[in-house]
Amino acid sequence: MAIKQGEIWLVNFAPQVGTEITKIRPALVVSSDIFSAMPRRMVVPLRERKSFHEEISLFVALQPTEENGLTKKSSADCSQAKTFDRQRFVKKLGALSAEELETIIAGIQTYLGK
């Protein structure tokens, strides 16, 4: 199964520990396609957009579109990027534009202090 950078997939985040995000939810693939032969991919989980997300730059706003397959206003939670085995990937929903992907990668870099 090909899982490419910029795609949005339903991913199984369970089991959860502490305040980690959980359940099967949309996630954006951020790892480079150069490493697509590896059995793992890095993702950023997507969650329903909340008003307090506006105040925190680590929550990048995403609007639902036909292209991305989202059904509600969402936030990419750049503070919870994770690497998962391909077995956790359930179904492809769509993909983001290159500009949206770059904004989220910049959010991850902010979290890393870059």
N, C-alpha and C positions, 0 to 999 in steps of 0.2 A: 504494500500500500504506500503510495507516494504522499508524503505530508510535507508541504512546502511553506517556506517563509511567507508571511502575510496572509495565510489562510486562517479562517476561523473554524474550529472544530468543537464538537461536544467532547469533553474530556472528563474522565472519572477522577475527581480529586480525593475521594474517600480511600483510606481512612484519614480522618482529620486528627491533628494533635493541637491542643490549646486553642489559640485564636486563628489557626490556619483556615483558609477557605475550604469548603467541603462540597460534597455531592457532585453529580454530573451537571456540568455547566459549560457555557461557551468559553473558549480560550483562544487567544491569538498566538500563532506559532511565530516566534521571534528568532529562533536559531537559523543560522545561515544554511542555504542549500548546499554549500560546499561540503557540509558534514552529513548530508542526507543518507549516506550509507550506514551511519551509526544507528544503533537500535533505540536511541533516545532523542527526544526533541525538547527544546526549551519553549515554554509557553508563559503567557501572562493571562491570568484569569479575568473574565469579564463578569461584571455584576450589575444589578439594577442601579441606575443613576439615582443618587440621593442629593438633597440640597446641600449638605455639608461637603460634598465632593468638590463643589465650586471653590472652596477655600484651600484645597490641598492639591498642589501641582502633580502629585503622584497618581491622581485619579484623572485619566484622560477621557474626555467625553466622546462618545460615539453615538451617532444617530442610526436608527434602523433603516436599511435600504435593501432593495432586491439583491444587490451585489454582495452585501456582507451577510445576509441571511438572518440578521438580528430581528427580533419582534418587538423590542422595547428600547427606550433610551437606556444606554449602558455606560459604564465606566470601566476602562482598563486599569486594573489595580497593579501599578508598576512596583509596588512594594512586596508583591507576592509571586514574582517570577519563579518558576519551578522547572525542573527537568524531569520528564517522565518517559517511561518505556512506551513504545508504540501500542502495546496491549491496552493502555488506558484510553486510547483514542477511539471514540464510538462512531462519529458521523461527521462528515464535512458539511458545514453550513454555507460558507461563502468565502469571500476574501476582502481585505481592505485595500484602499489605494496606496500607492507608494508614499504619498505625503502623510497619510494617517499612520502608516507603519513607522515612518521616521519620527513622528511626534511621540509615539509610544516608546521607541528605542531611546529617544532623548529623555523621557521620563525615567527609564531604567538607569540611565547614566547619572541623572540627578540623584537617584537613590544611592548610587555607588559613590557619590561625591565627585563626579567627573564633570 
